[in-house]
Amino acid sequence: GFRHYTVADCEFNSSKLNDIEYTQSYYYNKLEYVRFSSSVGKYVGYTEYGIKNAERLNNGPEVIARRAQKESYCLSNVGIDVESALTKS
């Protein structure tokens, strides 16, 4: 069978918004074909199919919604993770 999945990730050095990078990667059969990165601010394709999809996504409302994820998704969760880690160490 074939497998399609996405991975959302928040990488951070502190709980400050400018120290956080949000990425969302799209995979098909273990091959990443397109990714959104908050540091780039748009989708980037890695295969022929991914390049076509990145162009479509960057010209639609999806890119605007994805840009907001850094603040709405990462910032609140990073605060929880940092607080949890500090209380355990």
Backbone torsions as a table, in degrees:
resi	resn	phi	psi	omega
1	GLY	NA	173.5	179.8
2	PHE	-109.4	150.9	-177.9
3	ARG	-130.0	128.8	175.4
4	HIS	-121.6	132.3	178.4
5	TYR	-154.3	161.7	177.2
6	THR	-123.8	151.8	177.8
7	VAL	-130.2	121.3	175.0
8	ALA	-101.9	138.1	-172.5
9	ASP	-143.8	138.6	173.4
10	CYS	-119.0	116.1	176.3
11	GLU	-106.3	135.8	-174.9
12	PHE	-151.9	153.2	173.6
13	ASN	-108.7	-20.5	177.0
14	SER	-154.4	178.9	-179.7
15	SER	-88.0	10.1	176.9
16	LYS	-81.0	141.2	-174.8
17	LEU	-59.1	-37.1	-178.0
18	ASN	-74.0	-10.2	177.4
19	ASP	-97.8	9.3	-176.6
20	ILE	-111.6	136.2	171.1
21	GLU	-121.1	127.1	177.4
22	TYR	-102.9	130.7	174.0
23	THR	-131.5	148.3	171.0
24	GLN	-133.5	118.1	-176.9
25	SER	-110.0	143.0	179.5
26	TYR	-114.3	129.1	-176.5
27	TYR	-122.4	148.6	170.9
28	TYR	-136.8	118.8	-176.3
29	ASN	51.2	50.0	176.7
30	LYS	68.8	6.9	179.4
31	LEU	-108.8	119.2	177.5
32	GLU	-72.3	124.1	-178.3
33	TYR	-111.1	-22.2	176.3
34	VAL	-154.3	149.0	-179.1
35	ARG	-144.7	141.4	168.0
36	PHE	-103.0	133.9	176.5
37	SER	-129.0	130.8	179.9
38	SER	-68.4	-25.7	178.1
39	SER	-72.5	-28.8	175.4
40	VAL	-88.0	-35.2	178.0
41	GLY	84.3	13.7	179.2
42	LYS	-158.6	174.5	175.9
43	TYR	-82.7	143.9	177.0
44	VAL	-128.8	131.2	179.3
45	GLY	-95.4	146.5	-178.7
46	TYR	-115.6	-9.6	175.9
47	THR	-130.0	173.0	178.1
48	GLU	-58.6	-44.6	177.5
49	TYR	-63.9	-41.7	-179.7
50	GLY	-65.8	-37.8	178.9
51	ILE	-64.1	-42.0	178.0
52	LYS	-64.5	-42.4	179.2
53	ASN	-68.7	-38.0	178.3
54	ALA	-61.6	-42.1	179.0
55	GLU	-62.9	-43.5	178.8
56	ARG	-64.2	-45.8	-178.1
57	LEU	-66.9	-37.3	-179.9
58	ASN	-70.1	-19.9	178.9
59	ASN	-99.5	5.8	-179.1
60	GLY	-118.8	-175.0	-178.7
61	PRO	-72.2	-14.1	-177.1
62	GLU	-61.1	-39.5	-177.0
63	VAL	-66.5	-35.4	178.9
64	ILE	-67.5	-43.5	178.7
65	ALA	-64.7	-40.1	-178.5
66	ARG	-67.2	-36.3	178.8
67	ARG	-61.0	-32.0	-179.5
68	ALA	-75.3	-16.4	-177.5
69	GLN	-63.7	-31.4	179.9
70	LYS	-56.0	-45.6	-178.8
71	GLU	-80.2	-47.0	-173.9
72	SER	-74.7	-36.2	-177.5
73	TYR	-94.1	-52.9	-173.3
74	CYS	-73.0	-49.3	-171.5
75	LEU	-56.6	-45.6	-179.6
76	SER	-68.9	-40.0	-179.4
77	ASN	-72.8	-35.9	177.7
78	VAL	-62.4	-42.2	177.1
79	GLY	-58.3	-41.9	178.4
80	ILE	-66.3	-45.7	-179.3
81	ASP	-62.9	-44.6	-180.0
82	VAL	-63.0	-46.4	-179.6
83	GLU	-62.8	-41.3	178.7
84	SER	-64.1	-43.8	-179.4
85	ALA	-66.7	-39.3	-178.4
86	LEU	-68.2	-33.3	-179.7
87	THR	-76.7	-19.0	-179.4
88	LYS	-91.6	-20.0	-175.8
89	SER	-90.0	NA	NA
